[in-house]
Amino acid sequence: MLSPVDFIADLLNPDLAFLPKALAVAMMSSLVCGIVGSYVVLRGMAFIGDAVAHAVFPGLAVAFVVQGSLVVGGAIAGVLTAILVAVFAQNRRLKEDSVIGVFFVAAFALGIVIISRAPGYAGSLQQFLFGSITGIPDEDVLVVAATGLVLLTVAFLLHKEFVLVTLDREMARAAGIAVFVVDLVLYVMVAVAIVISIQTIGNILVLALLITPAAAARLLTDRLAVMMLLAPVIGASSALIGLYLSWSLDLPAGGMIVLVATGVFLLSWLLAPRHGIVVRATGRYRRSGDPDPALAAT
């Protein structure tokens, strides 16, 4: 197995320029997904993330056929689907998950039809589904960086609104917050975060980058601010370790990144200081009716 020193040497090797580029995209995607994923986990929106991951597929397929940017094509398709879901979900006769189910299946089917018309589509389909982190064009690296910065800025500016709508939608309406607009912005952010991550770990696995680090962070802390710091750290660390293992053992990069993140989640589930199974089994945890020690101290 390749030593960490040799891995660093390979990252600095000019003949392996694709490797640091792959690491940069993986780290940027993980940081953005960690922040956006925190809102997704708090709101129980994992199914929406899965839907958007499928919905971007026709945009990727069109971009491939016309030899355009996969990031731009996927973003357009994902944003359009997110808007449709947000609009149709306002009709309370249909639950949100039903609307999502209709649109993400239709979008994925459309993507399959489009890409089947392209020459050599079997290979490109595998690339979309499982990622191609070592073949990312230079221009897409810049697009990912710029898009990630925009998403993080929006999350910072609308953090209070996202949290209030997550905790109590009726109170948010009473406070004068446009709940539909906040929902729409969050759906679009999920779509864009998924698009910039698809080339890293693929369409099938991308939901793990959005959900798993945030879910692990949720087990480790009760404070939202700490969770939103931990989730990107867990995601970026998983990307680094996963890419190292992938390069060392000649295994798929996307799969290794997801497995490392899943390992962190399982460790958090077992050993989290207040919510871990081991701590709860030994009785050294605060019961739900007991006062929070931090609040009691203040």
CORRA-V95057 format. One record per backbone hydrogen bond with DSSP energy under -1.0 kcal/mol. NH is the residue of the N-H (numbers start at 1). CO is the residue of the C=O. Records with the same first field share a line. If there is no record, write none. Layout:
BEGIN
NH = CO ; CO
END
This chain:
BEGIN
7 = 3
8 = 4
9 = 5
10 = 6
11 = 7
12 = 8
16 = 13
19 = 16
21 = 17
22 = 18
23 = 19
24 = 20
25 = 21
26 = 22
27 = 23
28 = 24
29 = 25
30 = 26
31 = 27
32 = 28
33 = 29
34 = 30
35 = 31
36 = 32
37 = 33
40 = 36
41 = 37
42 = 38
43 = 39
45 = 40
49 = 45
50 = 46
51 = 47
52 = 48
53 = 49
54 = 50
55 = 51
56 = 52
57 = 54
60 = 56
61 = 57
62 = 58
63 = 59
64 = 60
65 = 61
66 = 62
68 = 63
73 = 69
74 = 70
75 = 71
76 = 72
77 = 73
78 = 74
79 = 75
80 = 76
81 = 77
82 = 78
83 = 79
84 = 80
85 = 81
86 = 82
87 = 83
88 = 84
89 = 85
90 = 87
91 = 88
94 = 91
99 = 95
100 = 96
101 = 97
102 = 98
103 = 99
104 = 100
105 = 101
106 = 102
107 = 103
108 = 104
109 = 105
110 = 106
111 = 107
112 = 108
113 = 109
114 = 110
115 = 111
116 = 112
117 = 114
118 = 115
121 = 118
124 = 120
125 = 121
126 = 122
127 = 123
128 = 124
129 = 125
130 = 126
131 = 127
132 = 199
135 = 132
141 = 137
142 = 138
143 = 139
144 = 140
145 = 141
146 = 142
147 = 143
148 = 144
149 = 145
150 = 146
151 = 147
152 = 148
153 = 149
154 = 150
155 = 151
156 = 152
157 = 153
158 = 154
162 = 158
163 = 159
164 = 160
165 = 161
166 = 162
167 = 163
168 = 164
172 = 168
173 = 169
174 = 170
175 = 171
176 = 173
177 = 172
179 = 177
182 = 178
183 = 179
184 = 180
185 = 181
186 = 182
187 = 183
188 = 184
189 = 185
190 = 186
191 = 187
192 = 188
193 = 189
194 = 190
195 = 191
196 = 192
198 = 194
201 = 197
202 = 198
203 = 128
204 = 129
206 = 202
208 = 205
210 = 206
211 = 207
212 = 208
215 = 211
216 = 212
217 = 213
218 = 214
219 = 215
220 = 216
221 = 217
227 = 223
228 = 224
230 = 226
231 = 227
233 = 229
234 = 230
235 = 231
236 = 232
237 = 233
238 = 234
239 = 235
240 = 236
241 = 237
242 = 238
243 = 239
244 = 240
245 = 241
246 = 242
247 = 243
248 = 244
249 = 245
250 = 246
251 = 246
256 = 252
257 = 253
258 = 254
259 = 255
260 = 256
261 = 257
262 = 258
263 = 259
264 = 260
265 = 261
266 = 262
267 = 263
268 = 264
269 = 265
270 = 266
271 = 267
272 = 268
276 = 272
277 = 269
278 = 270
280 = 276
281 = 277
282 = 278
284 = 279
285 = 283
290 = 287
296 = 292
297 = 293
298 = 294
END
